[in-house]
């Protein structure tokens, strides 16, 4: 497993985030319906405070500790502080997939959620077609709790299960 750190987004990450957020191939799993502008992302990063209790979400950049390269990001969202649970999602740059970064990032994030945030439950929703994501989640102790029928609308206006 690669050595990684999870850190707050910086303005130097803007081009990578712009590329990942505007990749229509991942929009279905991320429920994105429109591209983000550089201005929107710049404002997001400039105003980012990392307070999951206030914003109910947390974005962390995944950085290779050995090379300093930012290889992806991981998000906690829909945080519910009453029931100590939230959803998790991640993206790894296509040039760095299948190298263990997603596994390492999910592992560190799960540990952070348990030890620092006292979360009792993390959930993820992904299309049934996203084999890589499902493998990472299962290898990090997640289990399939159900099937959401026709949950995700594809580019071809079809619905697939999640």
HUZIPE-V456468 format. One record per backbone hydrogen bond with DSSP energy under -1.0 kcal/mol. CO is the residue of the C=O (numbers start at 1). NH is the residue of the N-H. E is the energy in kcal/mol with one decimal. If there is no record, write none. Layout:
CO | NH | E
CO | NH | E
//
This chain:
3 | 65 | -2.4
5 | 63 | -2.6
7 | 61 | -3.7
10 | 13 | -2.2
11 | 14 | -1.7
13 | 17 | -2.6
14 | 18 | -2.7
15 | 19 | -2.1
16 | 20 | -2.6
17 | 21 | -3.2
18 | 22 | -1.5
20 | 23 | -1.3
23 | 26 | -2.1
26 | 30 | -1.6
27 | 32 | -1.7
37 | 41 | -2.1
38 | 42 | -2.5
39 | 43 | -2.5
40 | 44 | -2.3
41 | 45 | -2.5
42 | 46 | -2.7
43 | 47 | -2.0
50 | 52 | -1.1
51 | 55 | -2.7
52 | 56 | -1.4
56 | 79 | -2.4
58 | 76 | -2.9
60 | 74 | -2.8
61 | 7 | -2.0
62 | 71 | -2.7
62 | 72 | -1.1
63 | 5 | -2.3
64 | 68 | -2.8
69 | 64 | -3.0
71 | 93 | -3.1
72 | 62 | -3.2
73 | 91 | -2.5
74 | 60 | -2.7
75 | 89 | -2.2
76 | 58 | -2.8
77 | 87 | -2.9
80 | 85 | -1.7
84 | 120 | -2.8
84 | 121 | -1.4
85 | 80 | -3.4
86 | 123 | -2.2
87 | 77 | -2.2
89 | 75 | -3.6
91 | 73 | -2.2
93 | 96 | -2.7
100 | 104 | -2.4
101 | 105 | -2.6
102 | 106 | -2.7
103 | 107 | -2.5
104 | 108 | -2.4
105 | 109 | -2.3
106 | 110 | -2.9
107 | 111 | -2.1
108 | 112 | -2.5
109 | 113 | -2.8
110 | 114 | -2.1
111 | 115 | -3.1
112 | 116 | -2.5
112 | 117 | -1.2
113 | 119 | -2.8
121 | 86 | -1.4
123 | 88 | -2.4
127 | 130 | -1.5
129 | 131 | -2.0
130 | 134 | -2.2
131 | 135 | -2.5
132 | 136 | -2.2
133 | 137 | -2.5
134 | 138 | -2.7
135 | 139 | -2.5
137 | 142 | -2.4
138 | 141 | -1.7
148 | 162 | -2.2
152 | 160 | -2.8
154 | 157 | -1.8
158 | 154 | -3.4
160 | 151 | -1.0
160 | 152 | -2.4
161 | 128 | -2.2
//
